[in-house]
Amino acid sequence: TNIVVLGRDSRESGPALAQVVIDEVAKWGLVCHNTGIVPTPTVQFYVQHTRALGGIMLTASHNPRPWNGLKLVGENALFLSGSRLEGVYSNGATLQPLPEDLPEAPIDTPLLLEVDAVTPHVQSVLAVPYMDVEAIRSANLKVAIDPICGAGGVAMRALLDALHVTVRLAVNDDQTGQFPRLPEPNSANLAGFSQAMADDGGCDMGIAQDPDADRYNSTRRPQDPPLTVLRTPVGEANVASVMVQAGSIAGGEGSGGVMIPDSHIGRDSLVAAGMALTWLARRRLSQPSAPFAELCQEHMDVSLCMVKSKQRSPSNRAVIAALKALATECRGDTEYTVREDDGLHISSEDWWLHVRMSNTEPIFRICGEATGSQAAEALVAEWEERMTQLVMQHA
């Protein structure tokens, strides 16, 4: 096709950047399908739905309000790989023309179309085979939502309406791009939302998103029968690539990104909400009076803790040297399984830990999982101290 899909989140710089993209797409004789303010996964879905050449999502994701950027989606509806991004940068720097065999729009075809991508996206979510739509519709569920005044509110409401789920409490629901809380939907940033739900007292579940609505925070799906788990380097593109190779039924990241390829292979807060609502609806049918927190308890025994180093390192070289030293130290202990394909991943029988250098500043990030929040926090604190000492030694 000759279609390029465009979407944006609600940041104030979005309209001006969108106009630049629209003008550039038109210069090449291509048709821009402008989806407006939509979630990032909606752009990915719509590229797949229309078999477009690719897509551009204007967003800085979970980063603070002043930032903005471009997420580039390929013809396969996946984010561009590192090697393809290098090609984009190279072509841009040298002003390389597009391939000669690229189809142009017929002369009488408008080069800009304002399209509704949310409706078909919601329909694809409803069609995911693991989604029990009838159970959700029968459960009379009431939820609270916090889309942080970003791109996800309208799409999430459309999904909830289709599922006959009542939005009892809406916080930060206008698409102003003002972001009243810190954007990442983690427990610390959602303390105010949790308190609002507690004060209301009538919501079965809370649904929170980040500004471009690919991340989601609520509750986890119950444990399925034993499955094969494949670990990849951090990054949605890496997860998606392995999912395609392995034919995975699901994927995701600890940041709140759920990926179900029956809809499309990308992090999607709408898919995540639908899966959580399916779990909750089925529980409600068998335990109608049990509070939501009580229903979650059986799945809350494992906790994830994520932090970044408290002090900046003198250089990236010091962080890399510290990672290598820590890896050498751990390989000498038979208790640990060690991987080095993305920083350092250490696993034991009861926990795992991942340490990696930041892509943007001379610090390291560390996350760990263990039984119980106190154990997870203690695990991360212990290894953060070890890593900090090694960084200082190699400074």
VOPAGU-2260 file (C-alpha; in pm, 1 decimal, decimal comma):
REM VOPAGU-2260
SITE   aa  ch    i         X         Y         Z
SITE  THR   A    0       0,0       0,0       0,0
SITE  ASN   A    1      96,5     368,3       0,7
SITE  ILE   A    2     -36,5     437,5     352,0
SITE  VAL   A    3     157,5     582,8     645,2
SITE  VAL   A    4     -27,5     576,2     978,7
SITE  LEU   A    5      16,2     870,2    1217,1
SITE  GLY   A    6     -87,6     899,0    1580,4
SITE  ARG   A    7      11,4    1105,9    1882,5
SITE  ASP   A    8     -36,4    1129,7    2254,5
SITE  SER   A    9    -184,4    1438,9    2420,3
SITE  ARG   A   10     134,6    1639,8    2476,4
SITE  GLU   A   11     108,1    2007,0    2388,2
SITE  SER   A   12     383,5    1980,7    2125,6
SITE  GLY   A   13     194,1    1704,4    1944,4
SITE  PRO   A   14     -12,1    1909,7    1694,6
SITE  ALA   A   15     289,9    2098,2    1557,5
SITE  LEU   A   16     495,4    1780,6    1521,5
SITE  ALA   A   17     201,3    1600,9    1359,5
SITE  GLN   A   18     175,1    1874,0    1096,2
SITE  VAL   A   19     544,3    1832,3    1011,2
SITE  VAL   A   20     491,7    1458,6     959,4
SITE  ILE   A   21     177,2    1514,2     750,2
SITE  ASP   A   22     360,4    1762,6     525,5
SITE  GLU   A   23     660,7    1533,5     477,7
SITE  VAL   A   24     445,5    1229,3     396,6
SITE  ALA   A   25     255,6    1434,2     137,0
SITE  LYS   A   26     582,1    1543,5     -28,2
SITE  TRP   A   27     648,0    1179,8    -116,4
SITE  GLY   A   28     302,5    1132,7    -266,2
SITE  LEU   A   29     196,3     897,1      12,5
SITE  VAL   A   30    -133,5     889,9     200,0
SITE  CYS   A   31    -127,5     978,5     569,0
SITE  HIS   A   32    -395,9     810,2     778,3
SITE  ASN   A   33    -411,5    1044,9    1078,0
SITE  THR   A   34    -557,7     863,7    1379,1
SITE  GLY   A   35    -533,5    1166,7    1611,2
SITE  ILE   A   36    -478,1    1121,0    1984,8
SITE  VAL   A   37    -462,2     744,0    2028,7
SITE  PRO   A   38    -261,2     485,2    2222,8
SITE  THR   A   39      66,9     368,5    2072,4
SITE  PRO   A   40     -73,5      13,7    2035,0
SITE  THR   A   41    -360,8     156,7    1829,7
SITE  VAL   A   42    -109,8     284,4    1572,5
SITE  GLN   A   43      62,4     -55,8    1568,7
SITE  PHE   A   44    -270,5    -233,1    1528,1
SITE  TYR   A   45    -382,3       2,6    1250,2
SITE  VAL   A   46     -60,4     -52,1    1053,3
SITE  GLN   A   47    -138,4    -424,2    1063,2
SITE  HIS   A   48    -509,7    -365,8     993,7
SITE  THR   A   49    -450,2    -152,8     681,3
SITE  ARG   A   50    -128,9    -328,1     569,5
SITE  ALA   A   51      35,3      12,4     570,0
SITE  LEU   A   52     395,7      90,4     481,6
SITE  GLY   A   53     451,6     178,9     844,5
SITE  GLY   A   54     349,4     414,6    1118,7
SITE  ILE   A   55     473,7     705,1    1328,5
SITE  MET   A   56     361,1     760,4    1686,7
SITE  LEU   A   57     447,5    1099,5    1834,8
SITE  THR   A   58     509,3    1036,7    2203,3
SITE  ALA   A   59     770,0    1038,0    2477,4
SITE  SER   A   60     588,3     746,4    2640,4
SITE  HIS   A   61     633,0     744,9    3019,4
SITE  ASN   A   62     884,8    1031,7    3017,1
SITE  PRO   A   63     797,2    1376,4    3161,0
SITE  ARG   A   64     568,9    1623,1    2985,1
SITE  PRO   A   65     829,8    1852,2    2818,8
SITE  TRP   A   66     970,4    1562,8    2615,6
SITE  ASN   A   67     839,6    1430,3    2286,0
SITE  GLY   A   68     966,0    1188,7    2026,0
SITE  LEU   A   69     885,8     944,8    1747,8
SITE  LYS   A   70     814,5     574,3    1776,5
SITE  LEU   A   71     865,2     423,1    1431,7
SITE  VAL   A   72     655,6     121,6    1333,2
SITE  GLY   A   73     752,3    -102,1    1041,2
SITE  GLU   A   74     528,5    -268,3     783,1
SITE  ASN   A   75     507,3    -572,4    1014,3
SITE  ALA   A   76     346,7    -354,1    1285,9
SITE  LEU   A   77     656,1    -394,8    1507,1
SITE  PHE   A   78     888,7    -117,8    1617,7
SITE  LEU   A   79    1196,8     -87,1    1399,6
SITE  SER   A   80    1495,6    -293,5    1507,7
SITE  GLY   A   81    1826,4    -131,1    1592,8
SITE  SER   A   82    1974,2    -207,9    1252,0
SITE  ARG   A   83    1672,7     -63,4    1070,5
SITE  LEU   A   84    1685,3     248,7    1287,1
SITE  GLU   A   85    2050,0     294,0    1190,2
SITE  GLY   A   86    1935,9     285,5     828,5
SITE  VAL   A   87    1671,8     549,7     899,8
SITE  TYR   A   88    1930,8     777,8    1060,2
SITE  SER   A   89    2174,6     719,8     775,2
SITE  ASN   A   90    1914,9     794,4     506,0
SITE  GLY   A   91    1799,3    1101,6     693,1
SITE  ALA   A   92    2151,9    1238,5     729,6
SITE  THR   A   93    2227,4    1197,3     358,4
SITE  LEU   A   94    1874,1    1274,8     232,9
SITE  GLN   A   95    1848,2     941,6      51,6
SITE  PRO   A   96    1535,5     921,6    -169,8
SITE  LEU   A   97    1269,6     658,6    -114,7
SITE  PRO   A   98    1282,7     345,7    -337,3
SITE  GLU   A   99    1166,0     408,0    -693,9
SITE  ASP   A  100     918,2     118,8    -684,6
SITE  LEU   A  101     723,5     267,8    -391,7
SITE  PRO   A  102     356,4     300,5    -495,9
SITE  GLU   A  103     227,7     656,5    -512,4
SITE  ALA   A  104    -130,1     754,7    -443,9
SITE  PRO   A  105    -351,4     800,2    -752,9
SITE  ILE   A  106    -382,4    1164,9    -855,3
SITE  ASP   A  107    -744,7    1189,6    -735,3
SITE  THR   A  108    -668,9    1034,2    -392,4
SITE  PRO   A  109    -651,0    1274,7     -94,7
SITE  LEU   A  110    -311,5    1259,3      75,4
SITE  LEU   A  111    -455,3    1305,7     425,4
SITE  LEU   A  112    -738,4    1104,2     577,0
SITE  GLU   A  113    -868,0    1149,1     933,1
SITE  VAL   A  114    -952,9     794,5    1042,4
SITE  ASP   A  115   -1107,6     615,0    1339,5
SITE  ALA   A  116    -853,8     353,6    1444,3
SITE  VAL   A  117    -987,3     302,0    1796,5
SITE  THR   A  118   -1307,0     119,5    1695,5
SITE  PRO   A  119   -1138,5    -160,9    1496,0
SITE  HIS   A  120    -868,0    -182,7    1763,1
SITE  VAL   A  121   -1129,9    -237,9    2034,9
SITE  GLN   A  122   -1302,1    -498,2    1816,8
SITE  SER   A  123    -972,4    -685,4    1780,4
SITE  VAL   A  124    -925,7    -684,8    2158,2
SITE  LEU   A  125   -1275,4    -827,7    2206,7
SITE  ALA   A  126   -1188,4   -1105,3    1960,3
SITE  VAL   A  127    -881,2   -1227,4    2153,0
SITE  PRO   A  128    -962,7   -1594,7    2228,9
SITE  TYR   A  129    -852,6   -1569,8    2593,4
SITE  MET   A  130   -1099,9   -1286,6    2652,3
SITE  ASP   A  131   -1423,2   -1401,1    2816,3
SITE  VAL   A  132   -1646,4   -1120,0    2693,6
SITE  GLU   A  133   -1970,2   -1277,0    2813,5
SITE  ALA   A  134   -1835,1   -1336,4    3163,9
SITE  ILE   A  135   -1724,6    -973,5    3187,8
SITE  ARG   A  136   -2059,9    -846,1    3060,0
SITE  SER   A  137   -2245,3   -1061,0    3312,1
SITE  ALA   A  138   -2035,9    -960,8    3612,6
SITE  ASN   A  139   -2167,9    -603,7    3657,3
SITE  LEU   A  140   -1815,2    -474,4    3719,5
SITE  LYS   A  141   -1737,3    -119,5    3830,0
SITE  VAL   A  142   -1390,1      24,6    3779,4
SITE  ALA   A  143   -1181,2     335,7    3833,4
SITE  ILE   A  144    -957,4     471,0    3556,4
SITE  ASP   A  145    -653,5     701,0    3555,5
SITE  PRO   A  146    -528,3     764,2    3199,8
SITE  ILE   A  147    -307,3    1054,9    3324,9
SITE  CYS   A  148    -471,1    1301,4    3082,4
SITE  GLY   A  149    -295,9    1110,5    2805,8
SITE  ALA   A  150    -388,2     914,3    2495,9
SITE  GLY   A  151    -555,3     615,5    2659,1
SITE  GLY   A  152    -872,9     749,0    2816,9
SITE  VAL   A  153   -1102,0     752,1    2513,1
SITE  ALA   A  154    -990,5     409,4    2390,0
SITE  MET   A  155   -1015,6     256,2    2737,7
SITE  ARG   A  156   -1368,4     392,6    2781,3
SITE  ALA   A  157   -1463,2     249,4    2440,6
SITE  LEU   A  158   -1338,6     -93,5    2548,6
SITE  LEU   A  159   -1512,8     -74,8    2886,1
SITE  ASP   A  160   -1839,0      34,9    2721,5
SITE  ALA   A  161   -1820,5    -262,0    2483,9
SITE  LEU   A  162   -1768,4    -490,7    2784,0
SITE  HIS   A  163   -2058,5    -332,6    2978,5
SITE  VAL   A  164   -1816,6    -229,1    3253,8
SITE  THR   A  165   -1916,5      85,0    3445,7
SITE  VAL   A  166   -1658,7     359,3    3499,5
SITE  ARG   A  167   -1750,5     457,0    3854,5
SITE  LEU   A  168   -1449,1     680,8    3920,1
SITE  ALA   A  169   -1244,0     870,2    3660,2
SITE  VAL   A  170    -922,0    1048,0    3761,8
SITE  ASN   A  171    -706,5    1256,1    3523,1
SITE  ASP   A  172    -947,4    1172,5    3242,6
SITE  ASP   A  173    -917,6    1479,1    3014,4
SITE  GLN   A  174    -675,1    1461,8    2720,6
SITE  THR   A  175    -495,9    1784,2    2818,2
SITE  GLY   A  176    -142,2    1646,2    2822,5
SITE  GLN   A  177     -80,8    1810,3    3160,6
SITE  PHE   A  178       9,8    1483,6    3343,5
SITE  PRO   A  179     -96,1    1555,9    3706,2
SITE  ARG   A  180     118,4    1268,2    3836,8
SITE  LEU   A  181     452,4    1120,1    3733,6
SITE  PRO   A  182     385,7     933,3    3406,9
SITE  GLU   A  183     507,1     580,2    3480,4
SITE  PRO   A  184     214,1     378,7    3623,2
SITE  ASN   A  185     394,1     220,4    3918,2
SITE  SER   A  186     269,4     182,4    4273,8
SITE  ALA   A  187     450,9     491,7    4404,1
SITE  ASN   A  188     307,7     719,2    4134,3
SITE  LEU   A  189     -41,9     572,0    4175,7
SITE  ALA   A  190     -67,9     631,4    4551,6
SITE  GLY   A  191    -315,3     915,9    4499,2
SITE  PHE   A  192    -524,2     704,4    4262,4
SITE  SER   A  193    -529,4     419,0    4512,3
SITE  GLN   A  194    -640,6     656,4    4787,3
SITE  ALA   A  195    -918,8     793,9    4565,7
SITE  MET   A  196   -1040,6     437,6    4507,6
SITE  ALA   A  197   -1028,1     367,3    4880,6
SITE  ASP   A  198   -1226,9     683,2    4953,4
SITE  ASP   A  199   -1486,1     587,7    4690,2
SITE  GLY   A  200   -1518,3     231,8    4816,3
SITE  GLY   A  201   -1731,2     100,8    4530,0
SITE  CYS   A  202   -1482,4       4,7    4257,4
SITE  ASP   A  203   -1398,5    -355,9    4176,9
SITE  MET   A  204   -1068,7    -267,4    4009,7
SITE  GLY   A  205    -849,3      25,5    3910,6
SITE  ILE   A  206    -698,4      73,8    3564,7
SITE  ALA   A  207    -402,6     310,4    3521,8
SITE  GLN   A  208    -206,9     390,8    3205,3
SITE  ASP   A  209      99,1     586,7    3098,5
SITE  PRO   A  210      67,1     882,7    2853,8
SITE  ASP   A  211      72,3     672,8    2534,9
SITE  ALA   A  212    -126,2     385,9    2690,3
SITE  ASP   A  213      99,7      95,4    2609,3
SITE  ARG   A  214     167,4      34,7    2979,6
SITE  TYR   A  215     -95,3     -75,8    3227,0
SITE  ASN   A  216    -113,7    -128,9    3601,3
SITE  SER   A  217    -379,9    -320,9    3786,8
SITE  THR   A  218    -346,1    -687,1    3877,5
SITE  ARG   A  219    -191,3    -996,9    3734,6
SITE  ARG   A  220    -355,6   -1279,1    3549,3
SITE  PRO   A  221    -367,0   -1609,3    3743,0
SITE  GLN   A  222     -95,2   -1865,5    3686,9
SITE  ASP   A  223    -156,4   -2090,3    3388,6
SITE  PRO   A  224     -26,3   -2448,2    3363,0
SITE  PRO   A  225     355,2   -2460,9    3325,9
SITE  LEU   A  226     474,0   -2276,2    3015,9
SITE  THR   A  227     811,5   -2220,6    2854,6
SITE  VAL   A  228     946,1   -1875,6    2943,7
SITE  LEU   A  229    1193,6   -1715,1    2701,2
SITE  ARG   A  230    1398,0   -1420,6    2830,5
SITE  THR   A  231    1510,6   -1144,1    2595,9
SITE  PRO   A  232    1710,8    -822,6    2628,0
SITE  VAL   A  233    1508,3    -527,1    2755,2
SITE  GLY   A  234    1295,0    -349,7    2494,6
SITE  GLU   A  235     964,4    -416,2    2321,1
SITE  ALA   A  236    1134,7    -472,0    1984,8
SITE  ASN   A  237    1347,1    -749,4    2136,7
SITE  VAL   A  238    1047,5    -915,9    2301,4
SITE  ALA   A  239     842,3    -893,8    1981,0
SITE  SER   A  240    1122,1   -1040,5    1769,4
SITE  VAL   A  241    1154,2   -1348,6    1991,4
SITE  MET   A  242     775,2   -1386,0    2007,3
SITE  VAL   A  243     760,6   -1400,1    1627,3
SITE  GLN   A  244    1046,3   -1652,0    1608,0
SITE  ALA   A  245     902,3   -1877,1    1879,5
SITE  GLY   A  246     533,0   -1842,8    1792,4
SITE  SER   A  247     461,9   -1722,1    2146,7
SITE  ILE   A  248     106,1   -1690,9    2275,7
SITE  ALA   A  249     199,3   -1399,4    2503,0
SITE  GLY   A  250     486,2   -1170,8    2594,5
SITE  GLY   A  251     561,5    -862,3    2794,4
SITE  GLU   A  252     785,9    -662,7    3023,2
SITE  GLY   A  253     789,3    -591,3    3395,2
SITE  SER   A  254     710,6    -225,5    3330,3
SITE  GLY   A  255     346,8    -315,9    3268,6
SITE  GLY   A  256     356,1    -405,6    2899,3
SITE  VAL   A  257     131,3    -698,4    2799,4
SITE  MET   A  258     159,2    -840,2    2446,0
SITE  ILE   A  259     -99,0   -1082,5    2301,8
SITE  PRO   A  260     -36,8   -1151,3    1930,0
SITE  ASP   A  261    -399,3   -1252,0    1864,3
SITE  SER   A  262    -464,0    -875,8    1857,8
SITE  HIS   A  263    -117,5    -752,7    1751,2
SITE  ILE   A  264     239,2    -795,9    1875,2
SITE  GLY   A  265     291,0    -484,7    2083,4
SITE  ARG   A  266     243,2    -366,2    2440,5
SITE  ASP   A  267    -122,7    -276,3    2476,6
SITE  SER   A  268    -304,4    -146,3    2784,2
SITE  LEU   A  269    -642,8    -230,5    2627,9
SITE  VAL   A  270    -548,3    -596,0    2587,5
SITE  ALA   A  271    -404,7    -598,2    2940,2
SITE  ALA   A  272    -723,5    -449,2    3084,5
SITE  GLY   A  273    -937,8    -702,0    2899,3
SITE  MET   A  274    -732,6    -993,3    3032,2
SITE  ALA   A  275    -749,8    -861,5    3389,4
SITE  LEU   A  276   -1124,7    -803,6    3359,4
SITE  THR   A  277   -1168,7   -1159,6    3231,6
SITE  TRP   A  278    -989,9   -1293,0    3538,7
SITE  LEU   A  279   -1189,5   -1068,0    3770,2
SITE  ALA   A  280   -1524,1   -1151,3    3607,0
SITE  ARG   A  281   -1465,4   -1525,2    3640,0
SITE  ARG   A  282   -1371,2   -1480,3    4005,0
SITE  ARG   A  283   -1678,3   -1267,2    4065,8
SITE  LEU   A  284   -1904,2   -1541,8    3932,3
SITE  SER   A  285   -1766,9   -1791,6    4185,5
SITE  GLN   A  286   -1696,5   -1549,1    4473,9
SITE  PRO   A  287   -1941,4   -1260,8    4427,9
SITE  SER   A  288   -1883,8   -1094,9    4764,9
SITE  ALA   A  289   -1503,6   -1123,5    4792,0
SITE  PRO   A  290   -1318,1    -787,3    4786,0
SITE  PHE   A  291   -1083,3    -730,6    4494,6
SITE  ALA   A  292    -776,0    -715,3    4721,1
SITE  GLU   A  293    -866,1   -1053,7    4870,2
SITE  LEU   A  294    -905,2   -1210,3    4526,2
SITE  CYS   A  295    -558,6   -1084,2    4432,1
SITE  GLN   A  296    -378,0   -1219,0    4736,0
SITE  GLU   A  297    -313,5   -1566,9    4597,4
SITE  HIS   A  298    -123,3   -1408,7    4307,6
SITE  MET   A  299      69,8   -1148,5    4505,5
SITE  ASP   A  300     334,3   -1371,8    4665,2
SITE  VAL   A  301     603,2   -1270,0    4413,1
SITE  SER   A  302     709,7    -903,9    4403,5
SITE  LEU   A  303     916,5    -705,4    4153,2
SITE  CYS   A  304    1136,8    -415,0    4264,5
SITE  MET   A  305    1291,4    -173,4    4010,3
SITE  VAL   A  306    1534,0     112,6    4089,3
SITE  LYS   A  307    1808,4     316,3    3925,2
SITE  SER   A  308    2141,0     393,2    4093,0
SITE  LYS   A  309    2125,7     686,7    4331,1
SITE  GLN   A  310    2450,8     848,5    4218,5
SITE  ARG   A  311    2583,9     913,7    3870,8
SITE  SER   A  312    2895,0     727,4    3763,7
SITE  PRO   A  313    3203,2     911,2    3637,2
SITE  SER   A  314    3161,2     742,6    3298,3
SITE  ASN   A  315    2981,7     468,7    3109,4
SITE  ARG   A  316    3315,3     284,1    3102,2
SITE  ALA   A  317    3310,9     252,5    3482,0
SITE  VAL   A  318    2961,6     100,2    3473,1
SITE  ILE   A  319    3060,6    -149,1    3202,2
SITE  ALA   A  320    3375,0    -249,9    3393,0
SITE  ALA   A  321    3173,5    -296,2    3711,9
SITE  LEU   A  322    2922,2    -517,2    3530,2
SITE  LYS   A  323    3202,6    -738,2    3396,7
SITE  ALA   A  324    3361,5    -763,8    3741,0
SITE  LEU   A  325    3030,5    -857,5    3902,0
SITE  ALA   A  326    2965,9   -1118,8    3631,2
SITE  THR   A  327    3307,8   -1276,0    3691,1
SITE  GLU   A  328    3240,2   -1283,4    4064,4
SITE  CYS   A  329    2899,6   -1449,9    4018,2
SITE  ARG   A  330    3021,0   -1710,3    3769,6
SITE  GLY   A  331    3239,5   -1851,1    4044,3
SITE  ASP   A  332    2934,1   -1932,0    4257,6
SITE  THR   A  333    2745,2   -2247,5    4158,2
SITE  GLU   A  334    2428,3   -2110,3    4321,5
SITE  TYR   A  335    2379,3   -1863,2    4038,3
SITE  THR   A  336    2283,9   -1886,2    3672,6
SITE  VAL   A  337    2441,0   -1592,9    3487,3
SITE  ARG   A  338    2353,2   -1435,6    3150,3
SITE  GLU   A  339    2527,0   -1138,3    2988,3
SITE  ASP   A  340    2326,4   -1073,7    2669,7
SITE  ASP   A  341    2180,1    -751,3    2816,0
SITE  GLY   A  342    2387,0    -625,0    3105,9
SITE  LEU   A  343    2392,8    -890,4    3377,3
SITE  HIS   A  344    2107,6   -1127,3    3465,0
SITE  ILE   A  345    2158,1   -1342,0    3775,9
SITE  SER   A  346    1909,1   -1603,7    3887,7
SITE  SER   A  347    1888,7   -1835,3    4186,1
SITE  GLU   A  348    1623,3   -2084,5    4292,8
SITE  ASP   A  349    1409,5   -1826,5    4475,1
SITE  TRP   A  350    1492,9   -1496,5    4303,4
SITE  TRP   A  351    1638,1   -1325,6    4000,2
SITE  LEU   A  352    1816,1    -994,8    3946,7
SITE  HIS   A  353    1892,3    -784,8    3639,0
SITE  VAL   A  354    2154,7    -507,4    3628,1
SITE  ARG   A  355    2209,3    -303,9    3312,9
SITE  MET   A  356    2356,3      27,6    3207,6
SITE  SER   A  357    2115,3     307,7    3120,0
SITE  ASN   A  358    2096,8     393,6    2750,5
SITE  THR   A  359    2074,3     766,4    2823,4
SITE  GLU   A  360    2294,4     851,8    3124,9
SITE  PRO   A  361    2594,6     711,8    3319,5
SITE  ILE   A  362    2393,9     520,6    3577,1
SITE  PHE   A  363    2283,3     161,3    3610,3
SITE  ARG   A  364    1933,2      23,7    3651,8
SITE  ILE   A  365    1858,0    -277,1    3866,2
SITE  CYS   A  366    1545,1    -483,9    3914,2
SITE  GLY   A  367    1481,6    -800,2    4106,8
SITE  GLU   A  368    1203,1   -1042,6    4184,7
SITE  ALA   A  369    1157,8   -1243,3    4503,6
SITE  THR   A  370     886,4   -1380,0    4730,0
SITE  GLY   A  371     729,6   -1081,5    4906,9
SITE  SER   A  372     793,1    -709,1    4863,3
SITE  GLN   A  373    1035,0    -685,1    5157,4
SITE  ALA   A  374    1251,2    -964,8    5018,3
SITE  ALA   A  375    1252,4    -806,2    4671,2
SITE  GLU   A  376    1348,1    -463,5    4807,9
SITE  ALA   A  377    1622,9    -612,4    5027,8
SITE  LEU   A  378    1758,2    -813,1    4732,7
SITE  VAL   A  379    1780,6    -505,4    4511,2
SITE  ALA   A  380    1932,3    -291,2    4788,4
SITE  GLU   A  381    2203,3    -550,6    4859,6
SITE  TRP   A  382    2310,8    -585,7    4497,6
SITE  GLU   A  383    2281,3    -212,3    4430,9
SITE  GLU   A  384    2537,0    -155,5    4708,2
SITE  ARG   A  385    2770,8    -420,3    4562,9
SITE  MET   A  386    2740,5    -268,8    4216,8
SITE  THR   A  387    2796,9      87,2    4344,3
SITE  GLN   A  388    3118,5     -15,5    4519,0
SITE  LEU   A  389    3246,5    -181,4    4201,0
SITE  VAL   A  390    3163,8     127,1    3992,0
SITE  MET   A  391    3366,0     345,8    4229,4
SITE  GLN   A  392    3657,8     101,7    4214,5
SITE  HIS   A  393    3664,2     123,1    3833,4
SITE  ALA   A  394    3610,9     500,2    3810,6
